[in-house]
Amino acid sequence: MASSKGKIALGAVIGTAAGAVAGFVTGVLTAPKSGKETRSDIKKTTDKTVKDVSKKAGQVRDKAEEVIEDTVDNAKELRTKAEKVVKDVSLKAEEVKERAEGAIEGARKGAEKKPAAASKSKTPAKK
């Protein structure tokens, strides 16, 4: 999304410059003026266009800096969240490991006791 905002701003700068040039060319070609007046108009239009383009370029730069700052802030936030998730998952994995080890140990102890318990249950039952 930040990239599209930058493209729009760049398009505005290019559009402003192109519009100024097109308007200027049309005006010069259709106005019956002397060379001195035409040169004066060219200078005025050039100065105005440079000023307008500089202003738009400054706005684009400001917007780009804002987008970059937002992107850096978002990246930092995502990194913090990712680190928390990794920590939480590591803790859960350690808990599961400890439970599994306990279950395995319990199963071993149970398996060691079963043969003795099994032989007791094989004695004939009294009627």
Secondary structure, DSSP 8 states (H G I E B T S, - for coil): -HHHHHHHHHHHHHHHHHHHHHHHHHHHHH----HHHHHHHHHHHHHHHHHHHHHHHHHHHHHHHHHHHHHHHHHHHHHHHHHHHHHHHHHHHHHHHHHHHHHHHHHHHHHHHHHHHHHHHTS----
